[in-house]
Amino acid sequence: MDAKAIWREGLAFTGIAHQGHQIQLDSNASESAASPMELVAVAIASCTGMDVISVLNKKREKITAFEVRLHATRAPDHPKVFTRAKLEYVVVGHGIQEGALLRAIELSVTKYCSVHAMMHKVFPMELHYSIYEDEGRGGHRLVKQGAYSHRH
């Protein structure tokens, strides 16, 4: 895989991924684009999210909304690396089975998500989940919350 970053101005770059997709980046102080560390956080959340939603769809779970939230703590001094993170899988749907969600998370973090596989070696990540029943018209009711513990 190849990638490049082309300087635009100041601390702004255009990142170009292997398949030609472009991503705008800027420093943490910028409001014009995401910072590289923000993209790392988004990469972790989206990589595992893609796996989990794929598995849940294959299990025919009736999902109406899904997101993976990531909160990362950074070191106070440069290079201000992530020191830990908490991911929360939030699933809204009809009769979502906790076992199906736990299996989907397990497959993601132990087998499929390459970003999680790399980053969990660098800093610890707690995995939590919340399941909500979709009650229609934008309303939902919390059914179950918990934590997933994995061993690598």
Buried (B, 14 or more C-beta within 10 A) or exposed (E): EEEEEEEBEEBBBBBBEEEEEEBEBBEEEBEEBBBBBBBBBBBBBBBBBBBBBBBBEEBEBEBBEBEBEBEBEBEEEEEEBBEEBBBBBBBBBEEBBBEBBBBBBBBBBEEBBEBBBEBBEEBEBEBBBBBBBBEEEEEBEEBBEEEBEEEE
